[in-house]
Amino acid sequence: MIVTTTGSVDGKSISTYHGVVAGEAVMGTNFVRDFFAKVTDKIGGRSDAYQKEIQKARGLAIEDLIEEAEEYGANAVVGVSVDVEVIGDSMLMVVVSGTAVTVA
């Protein structure tokens, strides 16, 4: 399955538009504790624990997006966008959406 943020796939033409597909992942995380624990190790640095949770959630959301596109009979998803939100102080939500298409 081709998954791209662009509106087309180089060297291929879109023969069928199947519709909008999405994948969501909501993860429970003790974001505040993990964030401050990592930042105290690297003042002004990055929170490895938080980044890993975002990467995990993004991967799960993309898997869901691909599954939905396959149900439509698509072989690609174009125009993919990723949105990351923190809900409250302990939940992380990642939504990935795009257009399921068949390319030839």
ZAVEX-207774 format. One record per atom (N, C-alpha, C): y, z negated, x negated; residue number from 1; atom name; residue in three letters. Coordinates in nm, 4 decimals. Atoms other than C-alpha are relative to their C-alpha. Last residue first. Layout:
BEGIN
+----------+----------+----------+-----+------+------+
!        Y !        Z !        X !  nr ! atom ! rest !
+----------+----------+----------+-----+------+------+
!        Y !        Z !        X ! NUM !   CA !  Ala !
...
+----------+----------+----------+-----+------+------+
This chain:
BEGIN
+----------+----------+----------+-----+------+------+
!        Y !        Z !        X !  nr ! atom ! rest !
+----------+----------+----------+-----+------+------+
!   0.0971 !  -0.0996 !   0.0457 ! 104 !    N !  Ala !
!   0.2174 !   1.2183 !   0.2250 ! 104 !   CA !  Ala !
!   0.0472 !   0.0603 !  -0.1299 ! 104 !    C !  Ala !
!  -0.0533 !  -0.0983 !   0.0934 ! 103 !    N !  Val !
!   0.3844 !   0.9006 !   0.3428 ! 103 !   CA !  Val !
!  -0.1104 !   0.0942 !  -0.0437 ! 103 !    C !  Val !
!   0.1076 !  -0.0744 !   0.0654 ! 102 !    N !  Thr !
!   0.3005 !   0.6997 !   0.6521 ! 102 !   CA !  Thr !
!   0.0676 !   0.1034 !  -0.0887 ! 102 !    C !  Thr !
!   0.0000 !  -0.1458 !  -0.0064 ! 101 !    N !  Val !
!   0.5611 !   0.4429 !   0.7423 ! 101 !   CA !  Val !
!  -0.1297 !   0.0566 !  -0.0553 ! 101 !    C !  Val !
!   0.1337 !  -0.0536 !   0.0306 ! 100 !    N !  Ala !
!   0.6070 !   0.0731 !   0.8155 ! 100 !   CA !  Ala !
!   0.0035 !   0.1502 !   0.0203 ! 100 !    C !  Ala !
!   0.0487 !  -0.1003 !  -0.0951 !  99 !    N !  Thr !
!   0.9746 !  -0.0226 !   0.8071 !  99 !   CA !  Thr !
!  -0.1342 !   0.0543 !  -0.0467 !  99 !    C !  Thr !
!  -0.0176 !  -0.1389 !   0.0420 !  98 !    N !  Gly !
!   1.0804 !  -0.3432 !   0.6336 !  98 !   CA !  Gly !
!  -0.0520 !   0.0918 !   0.1088 !  98 !    C !  Gly !
!   0.0097 !  -0.0993 !  -0.1061 !  97 !    N !  Ser !
!   1.0865 !  -0.7204 !   0.6618 !  97 !   CA !  Ser !
!   0.0247 !   0.1390 !  -0.0578 !  97 !    C !  Ser !
!  -0.0010 !  -0.1320 !   0.0620 !  96 !    N !  Val !
!   1.0217 !  -1.0222 !   0.4393 !  96 !   CA !  Val !
!  -0.0147 !   0.1011 !   0.1128 !  96 !    C !  Val !
!   0.0267 !  -0.1070 !  -0.0956 !  95 !    N !  Val !
!   1.1081 !  -1.3704 !   0.5655 !  95 !   CA !  Val !
!   0.0157 !   0.1322 !  -0.0754 !  95 !    C !  Val !
!  -0.0222 !  -0.1317 !   0.0567 !  94 !    N !  Val !
!   1.0850 !  -1.6722 !   0.3348 !  94 !   CA !  Val !
!  -0.0402 !   0.1021 !   0.1062 !  94 !    C !  Val !
!   0.0431 !  -0.1126 !  -0.0815 !  93 !    N !  Met !
!   1.1268 !  -2.0230 !   0.4749 !  93 !   CA !  Met !
!   0.0355 !   0.1294 !  -0.0718 !  93 !    C !  Met !
!  -0.0468 !  -0.1247 !   0.0580 !  92 !    N !  Leu !
!   1.1377 !  -2.3429 !   0.2677 !  92 !   CA !  Leu !
!  -0.0543 !   0.1139 !   0.0853 !  92 !    C !  Leu !
!   0.0720 !  -0.1199 !  -0.0419 !  91 !    N !  Met !
!   1.1075 !  -2.6842 !   0.4234 !  91 !   CA !  Met !
!   0.0672 !   0.1231 !  -0.0600 !  91 !    C !  Met !
!   0.1361 !  -0.0043 !   0.0526 !  90 !    N !  Ser !
!   1.1952 !  -3.0255 !   0.2787 !  90 !   CA !  Ser !
!  -0.0804 !   0.1227 !   0.0422 !  90 !    C !  Ser !
!   0.0062 !   0.0336 !   0.1419 !  89 !    N !  Asp !
!   1.5668 !  -3.0924 !   0.3071 !  89 !   CA !  Asp !
!  -0.1409 !   0.0126 !  -0.0570 !  89 !    C !  Asp !
!  -0.0067 !   0.1446 !   0.0217 !  88 !    N !  Gly !
!   1.6463 !  -2.9236 !   0.6353 !  88 !   CA !  Gly !
!  -0.0023 !  -0.0292 !  -0.1488 !  88 !    C !  Gly !
!  -0.0123 !   0.0609 !  -0.1318 !  87 !    N !  Ile !
!   1.5351 !  -2.5638 !   0.6395 !  87 !   CA !  Ile !
!  -0.0027 !  -0.1508 !  -0.0208 !  87 !    C !  Ile !
!   0.0476 !   0.1373 !   0.0044 !  86 !    N !  Val !
!   1.5986 !  -2.3860 !   0.3106 !  86 !   CA !  Val !
!   0.0281 !  -0.0603 !   0.1362 !  86 !    C !  Val !
!  -0.0834 !   0.1042 !  -0.0613 !  85 !    N !  Glu !
!   1.6283 !  -2.0127 !   0.3545 !  85 !   CA !  Glu !
!  -0.0641 !  -0.1356 !  -0.0230 !  85 !    C !  Glu !
!   0.0498 !   0.1340 !   0.0296 !  84 !    N !  Val !
!   1.5002 !  -1.7116 !   0.1591 !  84 !   CA !  Val !
!   0.0980 !  -0.1013 !   0.0579 !  84 !    C !  Val !
!  -0.0984 !   0.1040 !  -0.0310 !  83 !    N !  Asp !
!   1.5466 !  -1.3563 !   0.2874 !  83 !   CA !  Asp !
!  -0.0644 !  -0.1356 !  -0.0241 !  83 !    C !  Asp !
!   0.0548 !   0.1354 !   0.0122 !  82 !    N !  Val !
!   1.3621 !  -1.0581 !   0.1415 !  82 !   CA !  Val !
!   0.1125 !  -0.0989 !   0.0257 !  82 !    C !  Val !
!  -0.1000 !   0.1004 !   0.0327 !  81 !    N !  Ser !
!   1.4351 !  -0.6975 !   0.2393 !  81 !   CA !  Ser !
!  -0.0653 !  -0.1373 !   0.0029 !  81 !    C !  Ser !
!   0.0394 !   0.1415 !  -0.0056 !  80 !    N !  Val !
!   1.2020 !  -0.4016 !   0.2369 !  80 !   CA !  Val !
!   0.1157 !  -0.0898 !  -0.0421 !  80 !    C !  Val !
!  -0.1170 !   0.0772 !  -0.0417 !  79 !    N !  Gly !
!   1.3541 !  -0.0610 !   0.3118 !  79 !   CA !  Gly !
!  -0.0266 !  -0.1495 !   0.0080 !  79 !    C !  Gly !
!  -0.1249 !  -0.0319 !   0.0688 !  78 !    N !  Val !
!   1.0162 !   0.1103 !   0.2945 !  78 !   CA !  Val !
!   0.1124 !  -0.0893 !   0.0529 !  78 !    C !  Val !
!  -0.1082 !   0.0706 !  -0.0693 !  77 !    N !  Val !
!   0.6639 !  -0.0039 !   0.3799 !  77 !   CA !  Val !
!   0.1256 !   0.0260 !  -0.0814 !  77 !    C !  Val !
!  -0.1161 !   0.0440 !   0.0779 !  76 !    N !  Ala !
!   0.3784 !   0.2277 !   0.2855 !  76 !   CA !  Ala !
!   0.0944 !  -0.0796 !   0.0892 !  76 !    C !  Ala !
!   0.0426 !   0.0122 !   0.1392 !  75 !    N !  Asn !
!   0.0313 !   0.3411 !   0.3946 !  75 !   CA !  Asn !
!   0.1159 !  -0.0366 !  -0.0920 !  75 !    C !  Asn !
!  -0.0952 !  -0.0432 !   0.1030 !  74 !    N !  Ala !
!   0.0816 !   0.2848 !   0.7652 !  74 !   CA !  Ala !
!  -0.0632 !  -0.0100 !  -0.1389 !  74 !    C !  Ala !
!   0.0553 !  -0.1175 !   0.0652 !  73 !    N !  Gly !
!  -0.2014 !   0.2631 !   1.0192 !  73 !   CA !  Gly !
!   0.0907 !   0.0551 !  -0.1088 !  73 !    C !  Gly !
!  -0.0654 !  -0.1197 !  -0.0545 !  72 !    N !  Tyr !
!  -0.0031 !   0.0290 !   1.2444 !  72 !   CA !  Tyr !
!  -0.0616 !   0.1284 !  -0.0559 !  72 !    C !  Tyr !
!   0.0374 !  -0.0051 !  -0.1414 !  71 !    N !  Glu !
!  -0.2473 !  -0.2545 !   1.1649 !  71 !   CA !  Glu !
!   0.0621 !   0.1212 !   0.0705 !  71 !    C !  Glu !
!   0.1337 !  -0.0598 !  -0.0071 !  70 !    N !  Glu !
!  -0.1959 !  -0.1711 !   0.7961 !  70 !   CA !  Glu !
!  -0.0491 !   0.0102 !   0.1444 !  70 !    C !  Glu !
!  -0.0166 !  -0.1440 !   0.0216 !  69 !    N !  Ala !
!   0.1768 !  -0.2426 !   0.8344 !  69 !   CA !  Ala !
!  -0.1346 !   0.0718 !   0.0095 !  69 !    C !  Ala !
!  -0.0571 !  -0.0556 !  -0.1225 !  68 !    N !  Glu !
!   0.0976 !  -0.5849 !   0.9840 !  68 !   CA !  Glu !
!   0.0171 !   0.1511 !  -0.0126 !  68 !    C !  Glu !
!   0.1015 !   0.0057 !  -0.1061 !  67 !    N !  Glu !
!  -0.1352 !  -0.6713 !   0.6961 !  67 !   CA !  Glu !
!   0.0523 !   0.0626 !   0.1293 !  67 !    C !  Glu !
!   0.0974 !  -0.1061 !   0.0264 !  66 !    N !  Ile !
!   0.1227 !  -0.5522 !   0.4422 !  66 !   CA !  Ile !
!  -0.1070 !   0.0030 !   0.1082 !  66 !    C !  Ile !
!  -0.0678 !  -0.1259 !  -0.0259 !  65 !    N !  Leu !
!   0.3957 !  -0.7742 !   0.5910 !  65 !   CA !  Leu !
!  -0.0980 !   0.1170 !  -0.0161 !  65 !    C !  Leu !
!  -0.0072 !  -0.0133 !  -0.1462 !  64 !    N !  Asp !
!   0.1590 !  -1.0723 !   0.5957 !  64 !   CA !  Asp !
!   0.0640 !   0.1327 !   0.0401 !  64 !    C !  Asp !
!   0.1372 !  -0.0231 !  -0.0471 !  63 !    N !  Glu !
!   0.0803 !  -1.0216 !   0.2244 !  63 !   CA !  Glu !
!  -0.0026 !   0.0200 !   0.1509 !  63 !    C !  Glu !
!   0.0284 !  -0.1414 !   0.0272 !  62 !    N !  Ile !
!   0.4541 !  -0.9887 !   0.1566 !  62 !   CA !  Ile !
!  -0.1416 !   0.0347 !   0.0434 !  62 !    C !  Ile !
!  -0.0726 !  -0.0787 !  -0.0996 !  61 !    N !  Ala !
!   0.5140 !  -1.3251 !   0.3285 !  61 !   CA !  Ala !
!  -0.0250 !   0.1493 !  -0.0200 !  61 !    C !  Ala !
!   0.0683 !   0.0139 !  -0.1286 !  60 !    N !  Leu !
!   0.2417 !  -1.4911 !   0.1206 !  60 !   CA !  Leu !
!   0.0665 !   0.0849 !   0.1076 !  60 !    C !  Leu !
!   0.1289 !  -0.0685 !   0.0087 !  59 !    N !  Gly !
!   0.3884 !  -1.3557 !  -0.2036 !  59 !   CA !  Gly !
!  -0.0764 !  -0.0053 !   0.1308 !  59 !    C !  Gly !
!  -0.0286 !  -0.1437 !  -0.0046 !  58 !    N !  Arg !
!   0.7391 !  -1.4662 !  -0.1051 !  58 !   CA !  Arg !
!  -0.1296 !   0.0805 !  -0.0039 !  58 !    C !  Arg !
!  -0.0345 !  -0.0341 !  -0.1385 !  57 !    N !  Ala !
!   0.6125 !  -1.8168 !  -0.0253 !  57 !   CA !  Ala !
!   0.0284 !   0.1493 !   0.0126 !  57 !    C !  Ala !
!   0.1220 !   0.0126 !  -0.0804 !  56 !    N !  Lys !
!   0.4418 !  -1.8455 !  -0.3654 !  56 !   CA !  Lys !
!   0.0264 !   0.0420 !   0.1444 !  56 !    C !  Lys !
!   0.0889 !  -0.1112 !   0.0370 !  55 !    N !  Gln !
!   0.7481 !  -1.7133 !  -0.5480 !  55 !   CA !  Gln !
!  -0.1275 !  -0.0018 !   0.0828 !  55 !    C !  Gln !
!  -0.0589 !  -0.1218 !  -0.0561 !  54 !    N !  Ile !
!   0.9763 !  -1.9546 !  -0.3587 !  54 !   CA !  Ile !
!  -0.0897 !   0.1194 !  -0.0298 !  54 !    C !  Ile !
!   0.0203 !   0.0051 !  -0.1446 !  53 !    N !  Glu !
!   0.7438 !  -2.2464 !  -0.4369 !  53 !   CA !  Glu !
!   0.0567 !   0.1246 !   0.0675 !  53 !    C !  Glu !
!   0.1411 !  -0.0282 !  -0.0250 !  52 !    N !  Lys !
!   0.7346 !  -2.1473 !  -0.8045 !  52 !   CA !  Lys !
!  -0.0311 !  -0.0032 !   0.1489 !  52 !    C !  Lys !
!   0.0212 !  -0.1434 !   0.0187 !  51 !    N !  Gln !
!   1.1139 !  -2.1319 !  -0.8178 !  51 !   CA !  Gln !
!  -0.1445 !   0.0379 !   0.0304 !  51 !    C !  Gln !
!  -0.0577 !  -0.0684 !  -0.1161 !  50 !    N !  Tyr !
!   1.1382 !  -2.4816 !  -0.6702 !  50 !   CA !  Tyr !
!  -0.0220 !   0.1505 !  -0.0097 !  50 !    C !  Tyr !
!   0.0807 !   0.0342 !  -0.1167 !  49 !    N !  Ala !
!   0.9014 !  -2.6295 !  -0.9287 !  49 !   CA !  Ala !
!   0.0496 !   0.0745 !   0.1237 !  49 !    C !  Ala !
!   0.1262 !  -0.0735 !   0.0025 !  48 !    N !  Asp !
!   1.0683 !  -2.4447 !  -1.2160 !  48 !   CA !  Asp !
!  -0.0834 !  -0.0267 !   0.1247 !  48 !    C !  Asp !
!   0.1042 !   0.0838 !  -0.0570 !  47 !    N !  Ser !
!   1.4120 !  -2.5803 !  -1.1249 !  47 !   CA !  Ser !
!  -0.1287 !   0.0813 !   0.0083 !  47 !    C !  Ser !
!   0.0627 !  -0.0483 !  -0.1218 !  46 !    N !  Arg !
!   1.6466 !  -2.3991 !  -1.3585 !  46 !   CA !  Arg !
!  -0.1060 !  -0.0989 !   0.0470 !  46 !    C !  Arg !
!   0.1043 !  -0.1020 !   0.0080 !  45 !    N !  Gly !
!   1.8775 !  -2.5498 !  -1.6141 !  45 !   CA !  Gly !
!  -0.0536 !   0.0384 !   0.1354 !  45 !    C !  Gly !
!  -0.0603 !  -0.1311 !  -0.0167 !  44 !    N !  Gly !
!   2.2105 !  -2.7303 !  -1.5888 !  44 !   CA !  Gly !
!  -0.1019 !   0.1126 !  -0.0021 !  44 !    C !  Gly !
!  -0.1306 !   0.0078 !  -0.0651 !  43 !    N !  Ile !
!   2.0503 !  -3.0408 !  -1.7267 !  43 !   CA !  Ile !
!   0.0645 !   0.1381 !   0.0011 !  43 !    C !  Ile !
!  -0.0794 !  -0.1114 !   0.0532 !  42 !    N !  Lys !
!   1.6972 !  -2.9468 !  -1.8224 !  42 !   CA !  Lys !
!   0.1355 !   0.0007 !   0.0692 !  42 !    C !  Lys !
!   0.0593 !  -0.0438 !   0.1269 !  41 !    N !  Asp !
!   1.4651 !  -3.2438 !  -1.7795 !  41 !   CA !  Asp !
!   0.0856 !   0.1057 !  -0.0679 !  41 !    C !  Asp !
!  -0.0257 !   0.1065 !   0.0967 !  40 !    N !  Thr !
!   1.6922 !  -3.3989 !  -1.5166 !  40 !   CA !  Thr !
!  -0.0610 !   0.0331 !  -0.1354 !  40 !    C !  Thr !
!  -0.1345 !  -0.0146 !   0.0535 !  39 !    N !  Val !
!   1.6897 !  -3.0613 !  -1.3420 !  39 !   CA !  Val !
!   0.0307 !  -0.1116 !  -0.0995 !  39 !    C !  Val !
!  -0.0051 !  -0.1072 !   0.0988 !  38 !    N !  Lys !
!   1.3130 !  -3.0716 !  -1.3051 !  38 !   CA !  Lys !
!   0.1377 !   0.0127 !  -0.0637 !  38 !    C !  Lys !
!   0.0893 !   0.0343 !   0.1102 !  37 !    N !  Ala !
!   1.3017 !  -3.4093 !  -1.1351 !  37 !   CA !  Ala !
!   0.0076 !   0.1056 !  -0.1090 !  37 !    C !  Ala !
!  -0.0682 !   0.0937 !   0.0888 !  36 !    N !  Phe !
!   1.6089 !  -3.3268 !  -0.9259 !  36 !   CA !  Phe !
!  -0.0870 !  -0.0426 !  -0.1178 !  36 !    C !  Phe !
!  -0.1197 !  -0.0595 !   0.0591 !  35 !    N !  Phe !
!   1.4519 !  -3.0161 !  -0.7803 !  35 !   CA !  Phe !
!   0.0651 !  -0.0952 !  -0.0992 !  35 !    C !  Phe !
!   0.0409 !  -0.0928 !   0.1056 !  34 !    N !  Asp !
!   1.1107 !  -3.1681 !  -0.7268 !  34 !   CA !  Asp !
!   0.1204 !   0.0590 !  -0.0723 !  34 !    C !  Asp !
!   0.0617 !   0.0749 !   0.1095 !  33 !    N !  Arg !
!   1.2532 !  -3.4644 !  -0.5348 !  33 !   CA !  Arg !
!  -0.0351 !   0.0922 !  -0.1166 !  33 !    C !  Arg !
!  -0.1022 !   0.0849 !   0.0611 !  32 !    N !  Val !
!   1.4889 !  -3.2509 !  -0.3237 !  32 !   CA !  Val !
!  -0.0578 !  -0.0759 !  -0.1192 !  32 !    C !  Val !
!  -0.0956 !  -0.0756 !   0.0795 !  31 !    N !  Phe !
!   1.2346 !  -2.9760 !  -0.2588 !  31 !   CA !  Phe !
!   0.0981 !  -0.0907 !  -0.0728 !  31 !    C !  Phe !
!  -0.0964 !   0.1060 !   0.0228 !  30 !    N !  Asn !
!   0.9620 !  -3.2019 !  -0.1291 !  30 !   CA !  Asn !
!   0.1010 !   0.0544 !  -0.0988 !  30 !    C !  Asn !
!  -0.0152 !   0.0381 !   0.1401 !  29 !    N !  Thr !
!   0.7976 !  -2.8900 !  -0.0072 !  29 !   CA !  Thr !
!   0.0952 !  -0.1178 !  -0.0084 !  29 !    C !  Thr !
!  -0.0488 !   0.1361 !   0.0118 !  28 !    N !  Gly !
!   0.6636 !  -2.7687 !   0.3228 !  28 !   CA !  Gly !
!   0.0061 !  -0.0353 !  -0.1475 !  28 !    C !  Gly !
!   0.0715 !   0.0906 !   0.0896 !  27 !    N !  Met !
!   0.6338 !  -2.3949 !   0.3194 !  27 !   CA !  Met !
!   0.0644 !  -0.1380 !   0.0056 !  27 !    C !  Met !
!  -0.0760 !   0.1250 !  -0.0044 !  26 !    N !  Val !
!   0.7281 !  -2.1492 !   0.5894 !  26 !   CA !  Val !
!  -0.0817 !  -0.1018 !  -0.0772 !  26 !    C !  Val !
!   0.0707 !   0.1133 !   0.0596 !  25 !    N !  Ala !
!   0.6045 !  -1.7990 !   0.5186 !  25 !   CA !  Ala !
!   0.0940 !  -0.1196 !   0.0048 !  25 !    C !  Ala !
!  -0.0732 !   0.1257 !   0.0143 !  24 !    N !  Glu !
!   0.7002 !  -1.4961 !   0.7220 !  24 !   CA !  Glu !
!  -0.0881 !  -0.1024 !  -0.0687 !  24 !    C !  Glu !
!   0.0896 !   0.1072 !   0.0405 !  23 !    N !  Gly !
!   0.5970 !  -1.1337 !   0.7177 !  23 !   CA !  Gly !
!   0.0835 !  -0.1241 !  -0.0223 !  23 !    C !  Gly !
!  -0.0542 !   0.1177 !   0.0682 !  22 !    N !  Ala !
!   0.7709 !  -0.8528 !   0.8949 !  22 !   CA !  Ala !
!  -0.1125 !  -0.0937 !  -0.0392 !  22 !    C !  Ala !
!   0.1032 !   0.1006 !   0.0231 !  21 !    N !  Val !
!   0.7165 !  -0.5027 !   1.0280 !  21 !   CA !  Val !
!   0.0625 !  -0.1162 !  -0.0764 !  21 !    C !  Val !
!  -0.0363 !   0.1127 !   0.0857 !  20 !    N !  Val !
!   0.9639 !  -0.2595 !   1.1805 !  20 !   CA !  Val !
!  -0.1177 !  -0.0973 !  -0.0086 !  20 !    C !  Val !
!  -0.0815 !   0.1081 !  -0.0540 !  19 !    N !  Gly !
!   0.8246 !   0.0579 !   1.3256 !  19 !   CA !  Gly !
!   0.0241 !  -0.1101 !  -0.1008 !  19 !    C !  Gly !
!   0.0784 !   0.0812 !  -0.0927 !  18 !    N !  His !
!   0.5592 !   0.3247 !   1.2748 !  18 !   CA !  His !
!   0.0804 !  -0.1131 !   0.0635 !  18 !    C !  His !
!  -0.0611 !   0.1331 !  -0.0014 !  17 !    N !  Tyr !
!   0.7686 !   0.6002 !   1.1179 !  17 !   CA !  Tyr !
!  -0.0738 !  -0.0811 !   0.1054 !  17 !    C !  Tyr !
!  -0.0014 !   0.0794 !  -0.1230 !  16 !    N !  Thr !
!   0.5480 !   0.9009 !   1.0481 !  16 !   CA !  Thr !
!   0.0699 !  -0.1334 !  -0.0240 !  16 !    C !  Thr !
!   0.0464 !  -0.0827 !  -0.1117 !  15 !    N !  Ser !
!   0.5529 !   1.1887 !   0.7960 !  15 !   CA !  Ser !
!   0.0056 !  -0.0749 !   0.1331 !  15 !    C !  Ser !
!   0.0423 !   0.0861 !  -0.1105 !  14 !    N !  Ile !
!   0.7635 !   1.0274 !   0.5247 !  14 !   CA !  Ile !
!  -0.0380 !   0.0900 !   0.1166 !  14 !    C !  Ile !
!  -0.0832 !  -0.0111 !  -0.1200 !  13 !    N !  Ser !
!   0.7769 !   1.2582 !   0.2253 !  13 !   CA !  Ser !
!  -0.0589 !  -0.0886 !   0.1094 !  13 !    C !  Ser !
!   0.0777 !  -0.0012 !  -0.1239 !  12 !    N !  Lys !
!   0.6482 !   1.1746 !  -0.1194 !  12 !   CA !  Lys !
!   0.0963 !   0.0159 !   0.1175 !  12 !    C !  Lys !
!   0.1075 !  -0.0967 !   0.0064 !  11 !    N !  Gly !
!   0.7773 !   1.2416 !  -0.4711 !  11 !   CA !  Gly !
!  -0.0848 !   0.0096 !   0.1258 !  11 !    C !  Gly !
!  -0.0174 !  -0.1180 !   0.0846 !  10 !    N !  Asp !
!   0.9850 !   0.9268 !  -0.4789 !  10 !   CA !  Asp !
!  -0.1233 !   0.0885 !  -0.0006 !  10 !    C !  Asp !
!   0.0919 !   0.0121 !   0.1128 !   9 !    N !  Val !
!   0.9140 !   0.6934 !  -0.1869 !   9 !   CA !  Val !
!   0.0128 !   0.1282 !  -0.0811 !   9 !    C !  Val !
!   0.0962 !  -0.1094 !   0.0131 !   8 !    N !  Ser !
!   1.1978 !   0.6498 !   0.0623 !   8 !   CA !  Ser !
!  -0.0905 !  -0.0295 !  -0.1189 !   8 !    C !  Ser !
!   0.0253 !  -0.0595 !  -0.1305 !   7 !    N !  Gly !
!   1.4422 !   0.3938 !   0.1958 !   7 !   CA !  Gly !
!  -0.0990 !   0.1141 !  -0.0028 !   7 !    C !  Gly !
!  -0.0721 !  -0.1249 !  -0.0249 !   6 !    N !  Thr !
!   1.4284 !   0.1821 !  -0.1176 !   6 !   CA !  Thr !
!  -0.0391 !   0.0569 !   0.1357 !   6 !    C !  Thr !
!  -0.1293 !   0.0330 !  -0.0600 !   5 !    N !  Thr !
!   1.3157 !  -0.1806 !  -0.1186 !   5 !   CA !  Thr !
!   0.0816 !   0.1250 !   0.0306 !   5 !    C !  Thr !
!  -0.1204 !  -0.0271 !   0.0786 !   4 !    N !  Thr !
!   0.9585 !  -0.0722 !  -0.1787 !   4 !   CA !  Thr !
!   0.1272 !  -0.0382 !   0.0758 !   4 !    C !  Thr !
!  -0.1022 !   0.0866 !  -0.0588 !   3 !    N !  Val !
!   0.6052 !  -0.1618 !  -0.0749 !   3 !   CA !  Val !
!   0.1244 !   0.0148 !  -0.0862 !   3 !    C !  Val !
!  -0.1271 !  -0.0065 !   0.0721 !   2 !    N !  Ile !
!   0.3378 !   0.1028 !  -0.1377 !   2 !   CA !  Ile !
!   0.0997 !  -0.0882 !   0.0761 !   2 !    C !  Ile !
!  -0.1186 !   0.0000 !  -0.0866 !   1 !    N !  Met !
!   0.0000 !   0.0000 !   0.0000 !   1 !   CA !  Met !
!   0.1235 !   0.0000 !  -0.0902 !   1 !    C !  Met !
+----------+----------+----------+-----+------+------+
